[in-house]
Amino acid sequence: MLAVIGGAIVLSVTVWIYRRRNGGGVAAAKPRV
């Protein structure tokens, strides 16, 4: 279970950085849970 949570966090951060680098707004980069 912990590995799943950790993986989700890493994925969320990766997507946030990816969108931020592409000029995406912080609001648009919020992970949808």
N, C-alpha and C positions, 0 to 999 in steps of 0.2 A: 504493500500500500504506500509506504514511504517513497519507494522508487517512482511510483506513478505520480505522486504529488510533486516530487522533485523534477520529473520530466516535464510536467505541465508548466512548472515555473520557468524552467529553462526555455521551453518553447515560447511562452508568453514574452519573455525578455527578448528572445531572438526576433520575434515578429515585431515587437515594439521598436527595436533598433533598426530593423530593415525598413519599416515604414517611415521612421524618423529621418533616415538617410535619404529616402526618396521624396522628402519634402512633405510628408504626411503630418497632419496636426496631431497634437498629443491626445485630443479627444477622440480622433478617428483611430488612434493606435491603441485605445483601451481594449484589453482582451474581453471578449464577450463570453461570460460564463453561463 
